[in-house]
Amino acid sequence: MDNTIQINRDVNIIAYYFRGKDKPNCFPKRMDIDGRQITFTETGLQHPTQKGKRMVHVFDMTDGKADYRLEFDAEVLSWKLVAISDSDHAAVY
């Protein structure tokens, strides 16, 4: 992620949840932040990671204009916008 700005803010996410063969899966579809809606057009890398005792799922997403790194905390069911890359969009945060 070039031109990355660290955000680290809780955000509202509309996500798709579905049951896979071995476990449930979720993918963010839209993010609501500061009265704006950002619709994701592509999913990049997705991986689980451990933060202390919590399992956190990291998603790299794009809306075609900027790239976003999101974290989903599977224990408390919350989403966080970790970073955004693209200087034009990052300037509004």
Jmol script that loads the backbone (N, CA, C; Angstrom):
load data "model"
ATOM      1  N   MET A   1       0.833  -1.172   0.000  1.00  0.00           N
ATOM      2  CA  MET A   1       0.000   0.000   0.000  1.00  0.00           C
ATOM      3  C   MET A   1       0.883   1.242   0.000  1.00  0.00           C
ATOM      4  N   ASP A   2       1.030   1.921  -1.126  1.00  0.00           N
ATOM      5  CA  ASP A   2       1.817   3.137  -1.224  1.00  0.00           C
ATOM      6  C   ASP A   2       1.007   4.307  -0.707  1.00  0.00           C
ATOM      7  N   ASN A   3       1.704   5.353  -0.253  1.00  0.00           N
ATOM      8  CA  ASN A   3       1.042   6.543   0.274  1.00  0.00           C
ATOM      9  C   ASN A   3       0.025   6.171   1.356  1.00  0.00           C
ATOM     10  N   THR A   4       0.431   5.358   2.271  1.00  0.00           N
ATOM     11  CA  THR A   4      -0.475   4.838   3.295  1.00  0.00           C
ATOM     12  C   THR A   4      -0.569   5.780   4.483  1.00  0.00           C
ATOM     13  N   ILE A   5      -1.813   6.036   4.905  1.00  0.00           N
ATOM     14  CA  ILE A   5      -2.086   6.832   6.098  1.00  0.00           C
ATOM     15  C   ILE A   5      -2.717   5.897   7.120  1.00  0.00           C
ATOM     16  N   GLN A   6      -2.174   5.855   8.317  1.00  0.00           N
ATOM     17  CA  GLN A   6      -2.732   5.044   9.399  1.00  0.00           C
ATOM     18  C   GLN A   6      -3.968   5.743   9.954  1.00  0.00           C
ATOM     19  N   ILE A   7      -5.083   5.020  10.044  1.00  0.00           N
ATOM     20  CA  ILE A   7      -6.338   5.596  10.508  1.00  0.00           C
ATOM     21  C   ILE A   7      -6.703   5.066  11.901  1.00  0.00           C
ATOM     22  N   ASN A   8      -6.798   3.733  12.047  1.00  0.00           N
ATOM     23  CA  ASN A   8      -7.134   3.067  13.320  1.00  0.00           C
ATOM     24  C   ASN A   8      -8.410   3.624  13.954  1.00  0.00           C
ATOM     25  N   ARG A   9      -9.509   3.536  13.194  1.00  0.00           N
ATOM     26  CA  ARG A   9     -10.822   3.990  13.677  1.00  0.00           C
ATOM     27  C   ARG A   9     -11.842   2.886  13.513  1.00  0.00           C
ATOM     28  N   ASP A  10     -12.746   2.796  14.476  1.00  0.00           N
ATOM     29  CA  ASP A  10     -13.865   1.877  14.342  1.00  0.00           C
ATOM     30  C   ASP A  10     -14.782   2.400  13.247  1.00  0.00           C
ATOM     31  N   VAL A  11     -15.291   1.471  12.420  1.00  0.00           N
ATOM     32  CA  VAL A  11     -16.184   1.835  11.324  1.00  0.00           C
ATOM     33  C   VAL A  11     -17.348   0.855  11.258  1.00  0.00           C
ATOM     34  N   ASN A  12     -18.406   1.283  10.589  1.00  0.00           N
ATOM     35  CA  ASN A  12     -19.538   0.400  10.329  1.00  0.00           C
ATOM     36  C   ASN A  12     -19.332  -0.262   8.978  1.00  0.00           C
ATOM     37  N   ILE A  13     -19.494  -1.571   8.948  1.00  0.00           N
ATOM     38  CA  ILE A  13     -19.300  -2.348   7.728  1.00  0.00           C
ATOM     39  C   ILE A  13     -20.558  -3.145   7.430  1.00  0.00           C
ATOM     40  N   ILE A  14     -20.957  -3.127   6.184  1.00  0.00           N
ATOM     41  CA  ILE A  14     -21.966  -4.046   5.678  1.00  0.00           C
ATOM     42  C   ILE A  14     -21.162  -5.194   5.067  1.00  0.00           C
ATOM     43  N   ALA A  15     -21.408  -6.398   5.537  1.00  0.00           N
ATOM     44  CA  ALA A  15     -20.606  -7.539   5.088  1.00  0.00           C
ATOM     45  C   ALA A  15     -21.492  -8.685   4.642  1.00  0.00           C
ATOM     46  N   TYR A  16     -20.925  -9.521   3.793  1.00  0.00           N
ATOM     47  CA  TYR A  16     -21.562 -10.780   3.414  1.00  0.00           C
ATOM     48  C   TYR A  16     -21.049 -11.851   4.359  1.00  0.00           C
ATOM     49  N   TYR A  17     -21.960 -12.587   4.945  1.00  0.00           N
ATOM     50  CA  TYR A  17     -21.594 -13.714   5.790  1.00  0.00           C
ATOM     51  C   TYR A  17     -22.167 -14.972   5.159  1.00  0.00           C
ATOM     52  N   PHE A  18     -21.379 -16.016   5.059  1.00  0.00           N
ATOM     53  CA  PHE A  18     -21.875 -17.274   4.528  1.00  0.00           C
ATOM     54  C   PHE A  18     -21.080 -18.421   5.123  1.00  0.00           C
ATOM     55  N   ARG A  19     -21.669 -19.581   5.097  1.00  0.00           N
ATOM     56  CA  ARG A  19     -21.020 -20.759   5.652  1.00  0.00           C
ATOM     57  C   ARG A  19     -20.253 -21.460   4.551  1.00  0.00           C
ATOM     58  N   GLY A  20     -18.944 -21.611   4.769  1.00  0.00           N
ATOM     59  CA  GLY A  20     -18.098 -22.355   3.854  1.00  0.00           C
ATOM     60  C   GLY A  20     -18.111 -23.827   4.217  1.00  0.00           C
ATOM     61  N   LYS A  21     -17.300 -24.598   3.558  1.00  0.00           N
ATOM     62  CA  LYS A  21     -17.228 -26.040   3.837  1.00  0.00           C
ATOM     63  C   LYS A  21     -16.802 -26.323   5.273  1.00  0.00           C
ATOM     64  N   ASP A  22     -15.790 -25.618   5.737  1.00  0.00           N
ATOM     65  CA  ASP A  22     -15.226 -25.899   7.054  1.00  0.00           C
ATOM     66  C   ASP A  22     -15.615 -24.889   8.128  1.00  0.00           C
ATOM     67  N   LYS A  23     -15.906 -23.659   7.720  1.00  0.00           N
ATOM     68  CA  LYS A  23     -16.176 -22.608   8.706  1.00  0.00           C
ATOM     69  C   LYS A  23     -16.931 -21.468   8.048  1.00  0.00           C
ATOM     70  N   PRO A  24     -17.555 -20.602   8.848  1.00  0.00           N
ATOM     71  CA  PRO A  24     -18.220 -19.425   8.280  1.00  0.00           C
ATOM     72  C   PRO A  24     -17.186 -18.440   7.735  1.00  0.00           C
ATOM     73  N   ASN A  25     -17.574 -17.693   6.740  1.00  0.00           N
ATOM     74  CA  ASN A  25     -16.707 -16.675   6.146  1.00  0.00           C
ATOM     75  C   ASN A  25     -17.458 -15.352   6.093  1.00  0.00           C
ATOM     76  N   CYS A  26     -16.722 -14.265   6.097  1.00  0.00           N
ATOM     77  CA  CYS A  26     -17.332 -12.957   5.910  1.00  0.00           C
ATOM     78  C   CYS A  26     -16.417 -12.112   5.034  1.00  0.00           C
ATOM     79  N   PHE A  27     -17.030 -11.223   4.270  1.00  0.00           N
ATOM     80  CA  PHE A  27     -16.294 -10.304   3.425  1.00  0.00           C
ATOM     81  C   PHE A  27     -16.981  -8.949   3.473  1.00  0.00           C
ATOM     82  N   PRO A  28     -16.226  -7.884   3.700  1.00  0.00           N
ATOM     83  CA  PRO A  28     -16.822  -6.551   3.715  1.00  0.00           C
ATOM     84  C   PRO A  28     -17.311  -6.162   2.327  1.00  0.00           C
ATOM     85  N   LYS A  29     -18.467  -5.527   2.266  1.00  0.00           N
ATOM     86  CA  LYS A  29     -19.031  -5.063   1.001  1.00  0.00           C
ATOM     87  C   LYS A  29     -19.061  -3.534   0.938  1.00  0.00           C
ATOM     88  N   ARG A  30     -19.414  -2.910   2.074  1.00  0.00           N
ATOM     89  CA  ARG A  30     -19.521  -1.459   2.108  1.00  0.00           C
ATOM     90  C   ARG A  30     -19.100  -0.938   3.470  1.00  0.00           C
ATOM     91  N   MET A  31     -18.497   0.249   3.487  1.00  0.00           N
ATOM     92  CA  MET A  31     -18.069   0.880   4.731  1.00  0.00           C
ATOM     93  C   MET A  31     -18.777   2.220   4.849  1.00  0.00           C
ATOM     94  N   ASP A  32     -19.336   2.484   6.022  1.00  0.00           N
ATOM     95  CA  ASP A  32     -19.931   3.780   6.333  1.00  0.00           C
ATOM     96  C   ASP A  32     -18.991   4.497   7.293  1.00  0.00           C
ATOM     97  N   ILE A  33     -18.537   5.672   6.881  1.00  0.00           N
ATOM     98  CA  ILE A  33     -17.624   6.445   7.714  1.00  0.00           C
ATOM     99  C   ILE A  33     -17.869   7.933   7.474  1.00  0.00           C
ATOM    100  N   ASP A  34     -18.056   8.662   8.550  1.00  0.00           N
ATOM    101  CA  ASP A  34     -18.261  10.114   8.497  1.00  0.00           C
ATOM    102  C   ASP A  34     -19.372  10.509   7.521  1.00  0.00           C
ATOM    103  N   GLY A  35     -20.470   9.743   7.522  1.00  0.00           N
ATOM    104  CA  GLY A  35     -21.601  10.063   6.670  1.00  0.00           C
ATOM    105  C   GLY A  35     -21.434   9.682   5.209  1.00  0.00           C
ATOM    106  N   ARG A  36     -20.329   9.050   4.884  1.00  0.00           N
ATOM    107  CA  ARG A  36     -20.084   8.625   3.499  1.00  0.00           C
ATOM    108  C   ARG A  36     -20.156   7.115   3.408  1.00  0.00           C
ATOM    109  N   GLN A  37     -20.513   6.621   2.233  1.00  0.00           N
ATOM    110  CA  GLN A  37     -20.533   5.186   1.978  1.00  0.00           C
ATOM    111  C   GLN A  37     -19.481   4.866   0.934  1.00  0.00           C
ATOM    112  N   ILE A  38     -18.641   3.896   1.252  1.00  0.00           N
ATOM    113  CA  ILE A  38     -17.615   3.432   0.322  1.00  0.00           C
ATOM    114  C   ILE A  38     -17.944   1.989  -0.004  1.00  0.00           C
ATOM    115  N   THR A  39     -18.176   1.704  -1.286  1.00  0.00           N
ATOM    116  CA  THR A  39     -18.499   0.352  -1.724  1.00  0.00           C
ATOM    117  C   THR A  39     -17.246  -0.304  -2.275  1.00  0.00           C
ATOM    118  N   PHE A  40     -16.914  -1.454  -1.733  1.00  0.00           N
ATOM    119  CA  PHE A  40     -15.723  -2.174  -2.166  1.00  0.00           C
ATOM    120  C   PHE A  40     -16.015  -2.939  -3.449  1.00  0.00           C
ATOM    121  N   THR A  41     -15.082  -2.879  -4.385  1.00  0.00           N
ATOM    122  CA  THR A  41     -15.257  -3.554  -5.662  1.00  0.00           C
ATOM    123  C   THR A  41     -14.409  -4.814  -5.769  1.00  0.00           C
ATOM    124  N   GLU A  42     -13.348  -4.901  -4.971  1.00  0.00           N
ATOM    125  CA  GLU A  42     -12.477  -6.071  -5.014  1.00  0.00           C
ATOM    126  C   GLU A  42     -11.908  -6.352  -3.636  1.00  0.00           C
ATOM    127  N   THR A  43     -11.698  -7.646  -3.393  1.00  0.00           N
ATOM    128  CA  THR A  43     -11.035  -8.092  -2.171  1.00  0.00           C
ATOM    129  C   THR A  43      -9.615  -8.500  -2.529  1.00  0.00           C
ATOM    130  N   GLY A  44      -8.663  -7.995  -1.779  1.00  0.00           N
ATOM    131  CA  GLY A  44      -7.276  -8.405  -1.970  1.00  0.00           C
ATOM    132  C   GLY A  44      -6.967  -9.550  -1.020  1.00  0.00           C
ATOM    133  N   LEU A  45      -5.873  -9.450  -0.342  1.00  0.00           N
ATOM    134  CA  LEU A  45      -5.486 -10.484   0.608  1.00  0.00           C
ATOM    135  C   LEU A  45      -6.402 -10.477   1.819  1.00  0.00           C
ATOM    136  N   GLN A  46      -6.630 -11.654   2.349  1.00  0.00           N
ATOM    137  CA  GLN A  46      -7.387 -11.803   3.590  1.00  0.00           C
ATOM    138  C   GLN A  46      -6.699 -12.874   4.404  1.00  0.00           C
ATOM    139  N   HIS A  47      -6.446 -12.569   5.678  1.00  0.00           N
ATOM    140  CA  HIS A  47      -5.797 -13.569   6.522  1.00  0.00           C
ATOM    141  C   HIS A  47      -6.158 -13.350   7.985  1.00  0.00           C
ATOM    142  N   PRO A  48      -6.259 -14.437   8.734  1.00  0.00           N
ATOM    143  CA  PRO A  48      -6.472 -14.311  10.176  1.00  0.00           C
ATOM    144  C   PRO A  48      -5.141 -14.093  10.881  1.00  0.00           C
ATOM    145  N   THR A  49      -5.201 -13.417  12.004  1.00  0.00           N
ATOM    146  CA  THR A  49      -4.011 -13.227  12.825  1.00  0.00           C
ATOM    147  C   THR A  49      -4.447 -13.161  14.282  1.00  0.00           C
ATOM    148  N   GLN A  50      -3.536 -13.429  15.164  1.00  0.00           N
ATOM    149  CA  GLN A  50      -3.819 -13.424  16.591  1.00  0.00           C
ATOM    150  C   GLN A  50      -3.339 -12.108  17.187  1.00  0.00           C
ATOM    151  N   LYS A  51      -4.206 -11.443  17.955  1.00  0.00           N
ATOM    152  CA  LYS A  51      -3.828 -10.251  18.715  1.00  0.00           C
ATOM    153  C   LYS A  51      -4.131 -10.549  20.170  1.00  0.00           C
ATOM    154  N   GLY A  52      -3.114 -10.926  20.891  1.00  0.00           N
ATOM    155  CA  GLY A  52      -3.337 -11.396  22.258  1.00  0.00           C
ATOM    156  C   GLY A  52      -4.120 -12.685  22.198  1.00  0.00           C
ATOM    157  N   LYS A  53      -5.246 -12.734  22.890  1.00  0.00           N
ATOM    158  CA  LYS A  53      -6.092 -13.925  22.871  1.00  0.00           C
ATOM    159  C   LYS A  53      -7.176 -13.847  21.795  1.00  0.00           C
ATOM    160  N   ARG A  54      -7.256 -12.713  21.112  1.00  0.00           N
ATOM    161  CA  ARG A  54      -8.316 -12.517  20.121  1.00  0.00           C
ATOM    162  C   ARG A  54      -7.863 -12.906  18.718  1.00  0.00           C
ATOM    163  N   MET A  55      -8.811 -13.430  17.946  1.00  0.00           N
ATOM    164  CA  MET A  55      -8.581 -13.710  16.534  1.00  0.00           C
ATOM    165  C   MET A  55      -9.078 -12.513  15.737  1.00  0.00           C
ATOM    166  N   VAL A  56      -8.216 -11.963  14.911  1.00  0.00           N
ATOM    167  CA  VAL A  56      -8.543 -10.805  14.089  1.00  0.00           C
ATOM    168  C   VAL A  56      -8.325 -11.199  12.628  1.00  0.00           C
ATOM    169  N   HIS A  57      -9.302 -10.856  11.791  1.00  0.00           N
ATOM    170  CA  HIS A  57      -9.206 -11.134  10.368  1.00  0.00           C
ATOM    171  C   HIS A  57      -8.877  -9.829   9.643  1.00  0.00           C
ATOM    172  N   VAL A  58      -7.807  -9.855   8.858  1.00  0.00           N
ATOM    173  CA  VAL A  58      -7.331  -8.670   8.146  1.00  0.00           C
ATOM    174  C   VAL A  58      -7.778  -8.763   6.692  1.00  0.00           C
ATOM    175  N   PHE A  59      -8.346  -7.680   6.171  1.00  0.00           N
ATOM    176  CA  PHE A  59      -8.815  -7.620   4.792  1.00  0.00           C
ATOM    177  C   PHE A  59      -8.173  -6.438   4.091  1.00  0.00           C
ATOM    178  N   ASP A  60      -7.639  -6.652   2.913  1.00  0.00           N
ATOM    179  CA  ASP A  60      -7.209  -5.565   2.045  1.00  0.00           C
ATOM    180  C   ASP A  60      -8.274  -5.425   0.967  1.00  0.00           C
ATOM    181  N   MET A  61      -8.888  -4.242   0.896  1.00  0.00           N
ATOM    182  CA  MET A  61     -10.019  -3.999  -0.002  1.00  0.00           C
ATOM    183  C   MET A  61      -9.718  -2.790  -0.876  1.00  0.00           C
ATOM    184  N   THR A  62     -10.474  -2.669  -1.978  1.00  0.00           N
ATOM    185  CA  THR A  62     -10.375  -1.476  -2.813  1.00  0.00           C
ATOM    186  C   THR A  62     -11.757  -1.077  -3.297  1.00  0.00           C
ATOM    187  N   ASP A  63     -11.918   0.207  -3.550  1.00  0.00           N
ATOM    188  CA  ASP A  63     -13.131   0.709  -4.187  1.00  0.00           C
ATOM    189  C   ASP A  63     -12.820   1.142  -5.619  1.00  0.00           C
ATOM    190  N   GLY A  64     -11.630   0.796  -6.086  1.00  0.00           N
ATOM    191  CA  GLY A  64     -11.187   1.177  -7.423  1.00  0.00           C
ATOM    192  C   GLY A  64     -10.443   2.496  -7.455  1.00  0.00           C
ATOM    193  N   LYS A  65     -10.504   3.241  -6.358  1.00  0.00           N
ATOM    194  CA  LYS A  65      -9.825   4.530  -6.278  1.00  0.00           C
ATOM    195  C   LYS A  65      -8.755   4.529  -5.188  1.00  0.00           C
ATOM    196  N   ALA A  66      -9.052   3.845  -4.094  1.00  0.00           N
ATOM    197  CA  ALA A  66      -8.130   3.785  -2.960  1.00  0.00           C
ATOM    198  C   ALA A  66      -8.128   2.364  -2.414  1.00  0.00           C
ATOM    199  N   ASP A  67      -7.099   2.042  -1.651  1.00  0.00           N
ATOM    200  CA  ASP A  67      -6.988   0.739  -0.995  1.00  0.00           C
ATOM    201  C   ASP A  67      -7.193   0.932   0.500  1.00  0.00           C
ATOM    202  N   TYR A  68      -7.872  -0.033   1.107  1.00  0.00           N
ATOM    203  CA  TYR A  68      -8.223   0.048   2.517  1.00  0.00           C
ATOM    204  C   TYR A  68      -7.792  -1.222   3.226  1.00  0.00           C
ATOM    205  N   ARG A  69      -7.235  -1.087   4.409  1.00  0.00           N
ATOM    206  CA  ARG A  69      -6.946  -2.248   5.249  1.00  0.00           C
ATOM    207  C   ARG A  69      -7.924  -2.215   6.414  1.00  0.00           C
ATOM    208  N   LEU A  70      -8.677  -3.305   6.548  1.00  0.00           N
ATOM    209  CA  LEU A  70      -9.684  -3.447   7.595  1.00  0.00           C
ATOM    210  C   LEU A  70      -9.330  -4.615   8.488  1.00  0.00           C
ATOM    211  N   GLU A  71      -9.747  -4.524   9.749  1.00  0.00           N
ATOM    212  CA  GLU A  71      -9.624  -5.647  10.684  1.00  0.00           C
ATOM    213  C   GLU A  71     -10.988  -5.953  11.278  1.00  0.00           C
ATOM    214  N   PHE A  72     -11.308  -7.228  11.297  1.00  0.00           N
ATOM    215  CA  PHE A  72     -12.540  -7.694  11.915  1.00  0.00           C
ATOM    216  C   PHE A  72     -12.168  -8.484  13.159  1.00  0.00           C
ATOM    217  N   ASP A  73     -12.594  -8.004  14.327  1.00  0.00           N
ATOM    218  CA  ASP A  73     -12.340  -8.685  15.598  1.00  0.00           C
ATOM    219  C   ASP A  73     -13.454  -9.712  15.791  1.00  0.00           C
ATOM    220  N   ALA A  74     -13.115 -10.971  15.664  1.00  0.00           N
ATOM    221  CA  ALA A  74     -14.107 -12.052  15.694  1.00  0.00           C
ATOM    222  C   ALA A  74     -14.695 -12.270  17.088  1.00  0.00           C
ATOM    223  N   GLU A  75     -14.039 -11.782  18.118  1.00  0.00           N
ATOM    224  CA  GLU A  75     -14.566 -11.970  19.468  1.00  0.00           C
ATOM    225  C   GLU A  75     -15.657 -10.959  19.798  1.00  0.00           C
ATOM    226  N   VAL A  76     -15.404  -9.698  19.504  1.00  0.00           N
ATOM    227  CA  VAL A  76     -16.378  -8.655  19.841  1.00  0.00           C
ATOM    228  C   VAL A  76     -17.196  -8.203  18.620  1.00  0.00           C
ATOM    229  N   LEU A  77     -16.923  -8.813  17.468  1.00  0.00           N
ATOM    230  CA  LEU A  77     -17.657  -8.546  16.232  1.00  0.00           C
ATOM    231  C   LEU A  77     -17.619  -7.071  15.842  1.00  0.00           C
ATOM    232  N   SER A  78     -16.406  -6.502  15.845  1.00  0.00           N
ATOM    233  CA  SER A  78     -16.252  -5.092  15.473  1.00  0.00           C
ATOM    234  C   SER A  78     -15.258  -4.964  14.322  1.00  0.00           C
ATOM    235  N   TRP A  79     -15.427  -3.885  13.559  1.00  0.00           N
ATOM    236  CA  TRP A  79     -14.568  -3.593  12.420  1.00  0.00           C
ATOM    237  C   TRP A  79     -13.768  -2.333  12.691  1.00  0.00           C
ATOM    238  N   LYS A  80     -12.527  -2.328  12.192  1.00  0.00           N
ATOM    239  CA  LYS A  80     -11.663  -1.157  12.322  1.00  0.00           C
ATOM    240  C   LYS A  80     -11.019  -0.870  10.968  1.00  0.00           C
ATOM    241  N   LEU A  81     -11.048   0.398  10.566  1.00  0.00           N
ATOM    242  CA  LEU A  81     -10.294   0.843   9.399  1.00  0.00           C
ATOM    243  C   LEU A  81      -8.884   1.133   9.896  1.00  0.00           C
ATOM    244  N   VAL A  82      -7.954   0.315   9.477  1.00  0.00           N
ATOM    245  CA  VAL A  82      -6.573   0.427   9.952  1.00  0.00           C
ATOM    246  C   VAL A  82      -5.810   1.469   9.143  1.00  0.00           C
ATOM    247  N   ALA A  83      -5.954   1.394   7.809  1.00  0.00           N
ATOM    248  CA  ALA A  83      -5.184   2.299   6.955  1.00  0.00           C
ATOM    249  C   ALA A  83      -5.888   2.491   5.625  1.00  0.00           C
ATOM    250  N   ILE A  84      -5.554   3.595   4.984  1.00  0.00           N
ATOM    251  CA  ILE A  84      -6.022   3.878   3.636  1.00  0.00           C
ATOM    252  C   ILE A  84      -4.824   4.334   2.830  1.00  0.00           C
ATOM    253  N   SER A  85      -4.756   3.877   1.589  1.00  0.00           N
ATOM    254  CA  SER A  85      -3.657   4.340   0.742  1.00  0.00           C
ATOM    255  C   SER A  85      -4.223   5.026  -0.486  1.00  0.00           C
ATOM    256  N   ASP A  86      -3.697   6.124  -0.798  1.00  0.00           N
ATOM    257  CA  ASP A  86      -4.038   6.999  -1.917  1.00  0.00           C
ATOM    258  C   ASP A  86      -4.137   8.386  -1.323  1.00  0.00           C
ATOM    259  N   SER A  87      -3.193   9.223  -1.653  1.00  0.00           N
ATOM    260  CA  SER A  87      -3.103  10.531  -1.001  1.00  0.00           C
ATOM    261  C   SER A  87      -4.344  11.392  -1.214  1.00  0.00           C
ATOM    262  N   ASP A  88      -5.046  11.261  -2.343  1.00  0.00           N
ATOM    263  CA  ASP A  88      -6.233  12.073  -2.577  1.00  0.00           C
ATOM    264  C   ASP A  88      -7.334  11.741  -1.577  1.00  0.00           C
ATOM    265  N   HIS A  89      -7.557  10.455  -1.308  1.00  0.00           N
ATOM    266  CA  HIS A  89      -8.606  10.047  -0.385  1.00  0.00           C
ATOM    267  C   HIS A  89      -8.152  10.143   1.064  1.00  0.00           C
ATOM    268  N   ALA A  90      -6.917   9.862   1.324  1.00  0.00           N
ATOM    269  CA  ALA A  90      -6.430   9.884   2.702  1.00  0.00           C
ATOM    270  C   ALA A  90      -6.483  11.286   3.291  1.00  0.00           C
ATOM    271  N   ALA A  91      -6.417  12.300   2.459  1.00  0.00           N
ATOM    272  CA  ALA A  91      -6.409  13.675   2.959  1.00  0.00           C
ATOM    273  C   ALA A  91      -7.705  14.040   3.660  1.00  0.00           C
ATOM    274  N   VAL A  92      -8.810  13.353   3.363  1.00  0.00           N
ATOM    275  CA  VAL A  92     -10.088  13.681   3.996  1.00  0.00           C
ATOM    276  C   VAL A  92     -10.214  13.074   5.378  1.00  0.00           C
ATOM    277  N   TYR A  93      -9.306  12.229   5.795  1.00  0.00           N
ATOM    278  CA  TYR A  93      -9.371  11.607   7.110  1.00  0.00           C
ATOM    279  C   TYR A  93      -8.510  12.395   8.034  1.00  0.00           C
TER     280      TYR A  93
END
end "model"
wireframe off; spacefill off
backbone 0.3
color backbone group
